[in-house]
């Protein structure tokens, strides 16, 4: 009797695992495949399932090299035993993590990978949000649908953080994802600051740095490519841990 029950339980577990794998495979296929009826009509469902955890693109298989790289620079506010506050200089935690990962540690701390991953996801979600808002505006202005996506965000927006108006206009799901990723980014920054300056860190400020690489055909031109940076607001340790 017990053996029969065990077989039934194992069968149910295998069936559920197989079903979940099949659903994930189908969702991933339509998410990354070229535009088709199923992908377009079910885009909202696909996006809600795949993003931000399973989001992916074809960049790995693209013939063009990566166009930019993003990193995180931090500084902290410390309180000494006398109660006096002081601010540190900015510290490039992304480069330090990369050097440590390559030269010193076979199994680096997860923060060595998490910062760049969260930066990329956050930037991707903000870009998607801006494109959707731009398409709403263009639809209201009567622009044909096939031309909307070709134009990208309105006004050449390049700020790393979305504005309060953009956050107000976007849908609640997108807004929650962006807010969550920003909080994760602050948590990563706080942990990196405490590894660097110790447990007396009371607040952390993050500066995002984006290095745009020249196209392959212009790789020998020293005047092509640029570095941008955006300094975000201060996060107190209490806010990050809340």
N, C-alpha and C positions, 0 to 999 in steps of 0.2 A: 504494500500500500504506500509506504513511504517512498519507495523507488518510483512509483507511478506519479506521485505528487511532484517529486523532484524533476521528472521528465517534463511534466506539464509546465512547471515554473521556468525551466530552461528553455522550453519551446516558446513560451510567451516572451521571455527576455530576448531571445534571438530574433523573433518576429518583430518586436518593437525596434530593436537596433537596426534590423534590415530596412524597416519602413523609414526610420529617421535618416539613414544613410541615403536611401533612394530619394527622399524629399530634398535633402541637402544637395545631392548631385543634380537633380532637375533644376532647383532654384539657381545653383551656381552656373549651370549651362546657359540658362536664359538670361542671367545677369551679364555674362561676359560675351555672349554671342552677338553678332551684328543685328541691327534693328529688324524685328519681325513682329507679326501680329501679336503673339503671346507676350513678348517682351514689352511692347509698347502699351498694350491694354492693361497689363498687370504690373506696370512700372512701380506704382506706389507700394504694392505688396512686396515686390522683389527688393526695393530699397529698404523697406522697414525690416526685412529679414536679414539682408546681407550687411547693412551698415550699422555701426562702424566696425564690427568684429570681423566679418568675412569679406569686406570690400576688397576688390582686386581689379587690376587692369592688365593690359597687354604690354606694359612697358618692358617687362623682362624679355619679351620676344621681339621687341622693336629693333629695327636696324639702326636707329639713332641712339647715341649715348644719352645719359641723363642730362637734363638741362640746368638743374639747380640743386643746391644742397642747403638744408636748414639745420641750424644749431641753436643751442641755448646758452646764454651767458647770465650769470646770477650775481647778485650782491645781497648782503644780509644786514639786518639791524641787530646789534648785540647789546646786552645789558651786563655791565661788569658788577662785581660784588658790592660796589658802593651805590649801585642804582643808576649810574651814568650810562647814557645811550651813545652808541657810535655806529657809523655805517662803514662797511668794508668797501674795498675796491671791487669792481666787477671781475668775475672769475669765469673763464671759459670752461664750463663743466663738460660740454660735449667733446671738445678736443681731448681733455684729460681722460675721459672715459674711453674714447677710441684708442688712445695710446696705451692705457692700462689693459684694454681688451686684447690688443694686438701683441704687446711686448711682455706682459707680466702675468696675466691671469687666464688660464685655460677655460675656466668657468666664471666669467665676470658677474658682478651684481646685476640684477635685472634692470636697475636704473640706467646702466650703460646702454641698454637697448630701448628702454621704455620712453626716454625723452624724445628721441628722434621719431619713434613710431607715433607718439601722441601729437607731436608737432605736425607731422604729415597728415594724420587723420583730421586734426582740427582745421588745418589749412584747406583740406579737401572738402570738408563739410561746409565751411564758410563760402568756398567757391561755388559749390552746388547751390547753396541758398541764394547767393547773389545772381546766379544764372536764372534760377526759377523766378525770382522777383523781377529780373529784367524782362523775362518772357511774359510775365503777367502785365507789365507796363506796355510792352510792345503789342500784346494782344488787345489791350484796351485802346491802343492807338491805331488798330486795324492792320498791323503788319501780318502778312501771310505766315502760317505756321512753319513752312519749310525754310523760311529765312531767319527765324528767331534765334535758333541755337548757333547760327553761324557768326553772330555778332558779339557773343560773350556778354559779360556784365556791362551795365550802363556806366558812363562817365569815366571809364578806365580805372575803376576802384582798385586800389592796391593796398589799403590798410589791412594789417593782419587781423585786427579785431573788428567784428561787425559793429555798426553804430546802433544806438538805442532804437532808432527808427526801423532799421533792418530787423532787429530782434523782435520788435513789436509786430511787424508785418508777416514774418515767417510763420509757418504752421507750428503748433505746440510740440509735435514730435521732433522736428528739426531743432527747435529752440532748446528743448531738453537735452538733446545730444550734444549741442555746442556748449551749453552750460556745464554739462558733466565733464566733457573733455578739458574744458578750461580749469575745472577744479582738480582734475587728475594732473594736469600740467603744473598747477601750483603745488600739489603734493610732491611731485617729483622734484621740483625746485627746492622745497623745504628740506626734503631728505638729503639732497645733494649739498645744501648749505650746511646742514648739521654734520655731515661727513667731513666737510671742509673746515668749519669753524667751531664745531662742538655743540653741546646741548643748550648753550645760552642764546641761541638764535631765537629772536622774538618775531621777526618778520622777514619776508624774502621778496625781492623784486626780480622779475625776469625780463631779459632783453632777448628778443628773437632775432637771429641773424640769418639772412638768406643770401647765399652766394650764387649768382647767376653765371653759368659757364657760357663761353662763346660756342657757337655752332661749330661742328667739326670742320667745315670748310673755312672757318675764320680762326682756327686754333692758334695760328701763328701771329695774330694781330693783338698786341698788348693793350690796345685801347678798347677792345670789345669785352663785354662782361662787366657786371657791376655787383656791388655789395650793398644790400639794404638792411636796415635794422629798425625794429619797433620796440620801444620800451613800454612795458605794461605797468599797471599800477602795483602798489605794495599789497601783499597778502600777509596778514598776521597769522602766527602759528595757531591761534584759537580758531580763526576762520577756516583754515585749511583742515584742521582736525575735526571741525564740527560735523 
